[in-house]
Amino acid sequence: GFALETEDQRFRALAKLERKSCDLMVLNGPEAMDAVENSVELIDPQGNLLQSIQGSKEHVARGILELVGRKLVR
């Protein structure tokens, strides 16, 4: 799932992850909208930070897909 949050970002992302029964949540802030670069956190259902990714939106997207791919192989 994806969470674009303005306040209490990690808490709200975890609540959304649980509410939507997701296996992973991608968290970013409102500064990502219409920006060339992005910064996200990938969080698991236990609230663990799996990875932080910063860079171009393409770089971030590839990083997300890579992590999801690794999770699917397990």
N, C-alpha and C positions, 0 to 999 in steps of 0.2 A: 504494500500500500504506500501511498504518498501523503505526507503531512506538511503543509505549508503553514507554519504557526508563527504568531507574533509575540506571544507571552507564554511563559512556562513551557517552552518548546518541547523539551524532552518529556515532561509529564503529560502534556496533551497528545504528543505522538504515541506514547505508550497506551494511553486511554483509547485512542483511535485504533491502534493495532489490536487491542483486545476486543473492542466493540465490533470490528470487522473480521475478526478471526484470521488475521494475516500471519504469515510466517516470517515476515520481514517488513520493516517500515523505513522508508526513505524520508528523512527530515531535512527541511531547509526553511529559510525565512523569506519574508516578503522581498528582500533585496534581490532575490533570484528572478523576479518578474521583469521581463524586458531587458535583462542583463546579458552581456556577452559571456561572462564567466559565472560559475556557480560554486557553492560549497555545500556539501550534504553530509549527513551522518546516517549510517546504516545501522539499525537497531534490531536486535532479536526480541522474541516475546518475553524473555527474562529481564529485559532492559539493558542488556550488555551492548556496548558500542562495538560493533564488528569491524567497522572501517569508517574513516573520514576520507572524503575525496574532494579535492579542489582543482579547479582549472576550467577549461572551456566546457561548454555544455556537452559537446561531443565526447570529450575526455571523461566527464562525469558519467554520462550515459553508458559508455563502454565499461567503466569500472563497475557500475551497477549490474550490467549484464554478465560481467565476468564473475562477480560474487554469486549471483543467482545460478549461473551455470555450475559453479563449484558445489553449491548446495544441492542441486538436482542430481549430480553424479553420486553423491554419498548415499 
